[in-house]
Amino acid sequence: MAQITYDEVNLMLRLYDMRREPRLRQARAWFVEHFHPQSPEEMMKSYPQGSEENTYIRMVISYWDMVAGIVNRGLINDELFFDSNGEIWVVWDRMRSIVPTWRAAFKNPLLFHHIEETCKRLEAWREKRAPGSTAAMRQMMAQSKSGTKTA
């Protein structure tokens, strides 16, 4: 286990404090509960520009992209971050099928690269510690979306 610095812990606490801001907390709760588009077209139809939901989407994604950029630059130890920040993976899982279209539309192959790279490392870290957990989480989220209860 790598040595964790005071600065890393302090930055983690500051990021956690930001997550507690009431409007961002509301956006995060909405995103986790309601954001399930299967395509960019469905997303734009369901959550058009200017809607409250579109604002929530942008708030959540931009927050986690900023955080991932900090982690990817090594300012916070991966293991320290992964121990308590699984929500970023849920956000990536919800948006990963839409990102290629966004990248093409904006002609930016690096759009949301930070979230993607952080989540690749998070999945590898999780699978090393608990093999099969990523697939189990995806299955649980799919069941939750469809309203099916797990035993």
Backbone hydrogen bonds, N-H to C=O, Kabsch-Sander energy under -0.5 kcal/mol:
donor,donor_aa,acceptor,acceptor_aa,energy
9,V,5,T,-2.1
10,N,6,Y,-2.9
11,L,7,D,-2.5
12,M,8,E,-2.4
13,L,9,V,-2.4
14,R,10,N,-2.1
15,L,11,L,-2.5
16,Y,12,M,-2.4
17,D,13,L,-2.3
18,M,14,R,-2.0
19,R,15,L,-1.8
20,R,16,Y,-1.0
20,R,17,D,-0.7
21,E,18,M,-1.6
25,R,21,E,-2.8
26,Q,22,P,-2.3
27,A,23,R,-2.4
28,R,24,L,-2.8
29,A,25,R,-2.3
30,W,26,Q,-2.3
31,F,27,A,-2.8
32,V,28,R,-2.5
33,E,29,A,-1.9
34,H,30,W,-3.2
35,F,30,W,-0.5
35,F,31,F,-2.0
36,H,34,H,-1.1
43,M,39,S,-2.2
44,M,40,P,-2.7
45,K,41,E,-2.1
46,S,42,E,-2.7
47,Y,43,M,-3.0
51,S,48,P,-2.4
55,T,51,S,-1.9
56,Y,52,E,-2.3
57,I,53,E,-2.5
58,R,54,N,-2.4
59,M,55,T,-2.5
60,V,56,Y,-2.6
61,I,57,I,-2.6
62,S,58,R,-2.3
63,Y,59,M,-2.1
64,W,60,V,-2.4
65,D,61,I,-2.4
66,M,62,S,-2.1
67,V,63,Y,-2.4
68,A,64,W,-2.6
69,G,65,D,-2.0
70,I,66,M,-1.7
71,V,67,V,-2.3
72,N,68,A,-3.3
73,R,69,G,-1.2
74,G,71,V,-2.0
75,L,70,I,-1.9
81,F,77,N,-2.4
82,F,78,D,-3.6
83,D,79,E,-2.0
84,S,80,L,-0.5
84,S,81,F,-1.2
85,N,81,F,-0.6
85,N,82,F,-0.5
88,I,85,N,-0.5
89,W,86,G,-0.9
90,V,86,G,-1.3
91,V,87,E,-2.4
92,W,88,I,-2.5
93,D,89,W,-2.9
94,R,90,V,-2.0
95,M,91,V,-1.5
96,R,92,W,-2.2
98,I,95,M,-1.3
99,V,95,M,-1.7
101,T,98,I,-0.6
102,W,98,I,-1.8
103,R,99,V,-3.1
104,A,100,P,-2.1
105,A,101,T,-2.8
106,F,102,W,-2.5
107,K,104,A,-0.8
108,N,103,R,-2.3
111,L,108,N,-1.8
113,H,110,L,-2.5
116,E,112,F,-2.1
117,E,113,H,-2.9
118,T,114,H,-2.4
119,C,115,I,-2.5
120,K,116,E,-2.0
121,R,117,E,-1.9
122,L,118,T,-2.5
123,E,119,C,-2.6
124,A,120,K,-2.1
125,W,121,R,-2.6
126,R,122,L,-2.9
127,E,123,E,-3.1
128,K,124,A,-1.9
129,R,125,W,-1.6
130,A,126,R,-3.4
133,S,130,A,-2.1
136,A,132,G,-2.0
137,M,133,S,-2.3
138,R,134,T,-2.4
139,Q,135,A,-2.4
140,M,136,A,-2.5
141,M,137,M,-2.6
142,A,138,R,-2.3
143,Q,139,Q,-2.4
144,S,140,M,-2.3
145,K,141,M,-2.3
146,S,142,A,-2.0
147,G,143,Q,-0.8
147,G,144,S,-0.5
148,T,143,Q,-1.9
